[in-house]
Amino acid sequence: MKTPALLAAFVALALTGCAATHPVPQAPFPPKTPEVAVTPASVLTCKTGSLMTQTTLYFGLSRHNAAPVSASQWQNFVDKEVTPRFKDGLSVFDAKGQWLRSEGVVIKENSKALLLIHADNADAQKKIHEIRELYKQRFQQDSVMQVDNPACVDF
């Protein structure tokens, strides 16, 4: 009988001090406005470089009742809308999206992942919001997924 209690005490003691070292979002998901921010990443310290934010945006290339977004349309969008907003650079990756419709049908779609490294401030979030909205309007998309993470960056 004493062994389970001792084991439970050991596990509780072992887990003391286990905590996330990155900020936890305080806003409801999904955010309703671009002004919604996460808590400062003061808990995260960088051994090298500076603390910045890594944002990955996922853009679906399929469209309802229209041809998919072409390579030239995508590149034009990146050149005209993204690069002027993030002049220090960005990365683009090919991706494959997949989800399950309510009818049980698996939907697969070619996608693009756009990786941005930026300061965690309102100006950057405003630019990201603009990019997402422009893409949705221009290419008849329901959404553009955004994932933000703190990152230690050194050049």
N, C-alpha and C positions, 0 to 999 in steps of 0.2 A: 504493500500500500504506500509506503514512503517513497518508493522509486518513482512513480509518476509525478508526485508532488515535487521531488527533487529535480526531475527532468524538466518540468514546467518552469521551475525557478531558474534553472540553468539557461533554458531557451530565452526566457524573458530578459535575463541579465546579458546574454550574448547579443540580443537584438537592440539593447540600449545603445544609443549612439548611431544606429543605422538611420541615415536621413538623406534625403535628396540634396545634392549640392547645386542644383539649378533652381531658378525661380519657378514658382507655381503660379499659373494664370489665376487671376482673381476675378476675371470677367466671365459672364455666362457664355456658353458656346452655342452657336457661333456668335461672334460679336455683331452688334447691330450697326455700329458706326466705326470708321477708321480711327476714332479718337480713343477707343478702348485700348488700354495698355496693360502689360503684365507688371508684376512687382519688380523693382530694381534687382539686378543680379548681383547685389553686394555680397551675397554668400559665396559666389563663385570667384575665385582668384586665379589669375593666370600665372603659370610658371614662366612662360615666355609670351611676348606679344601683348596685345591689348584686348580687353573684353569688347566684343561686338555682337551683333545679331546675325544669325544665318537664317535667311528666309528661303524656303523652297516653294515655288508656285507650280501647280500642276494644271496644264491646259489640255483639255480634250480636243481632238482634231475632227471628230465626227460631228455632223450637223443634222438636225431634223429636216427632212425633205430638201436637202441640198448636198452638193458634192462636199467631200471632206476638205478641210483647210489644206491648201496645197503648200508645198515646200517654199515656193516663192512668196505666197501670202504670209506664211509664218515669218520668214526672214524679213520681209518688209515691215511687219508689225514690230519685230525685235529692233530693227534698225531705226524706225521712226518714233516708236512709243517708249520702248524700254531703255535703250542705250542713252538717249538724251536725259533721262531721269536718273540713271545710274552710270555716270561717265567714268567712274573708276573701274568698271568692268563687271562681268557676269559670266556665268557658264550655262550652257544649254545641253540637256541630255535627252535622248530618245527614251520613251517610257511606254509601257503597255498598261492601260487601265482596265479594270474588270469589276463588275458589281452584279448583284442578283436582283432582278426586277421582282415586284410583288407577285407576279404570275409564276415565278419560279424559273424564268428564263435568264440564263447567264449572258450578260452583255460584255463584249470585249471591244476595246477601242485603242487605237494608236494615240499617243499623247506626247507632250513635251514637258520636261521638268526644267524649270528656270531657277538657278541658284544665285542668290544675291547675298553679299556680305556688306553690312551697313551699320551705322551708328543706330542705337536704339533711341530714336527720337520721333517726335510728331511729324516732322518733315518727311522722313523716310516712309513712315506708315501711310502718309497722305499719298505719296507717289505710288506706293504699292497698291493702295486702294484704287487709284486712278487707272493703273495698268489692268487690274482685274475687271473693273467696270467697262473699260474700253473694249477689252477682248470679248466679254459677254455680249455687248451690244453689237460689235462688228461681225461676230461669227455666230450669232444666235445660240449662245451657250447658257445653260442654267446656272452654272457655277464655275469658279476657278478656286481650287483648294489652296489654302495657305498654311504652311507649317513654319513656326518660328522656334529657334533654339539659340541659347547663348553659345558663343564660340570664342575661343582664344585664338587671335589672329596675329601672325607675324609675317612680314614680307622680307 
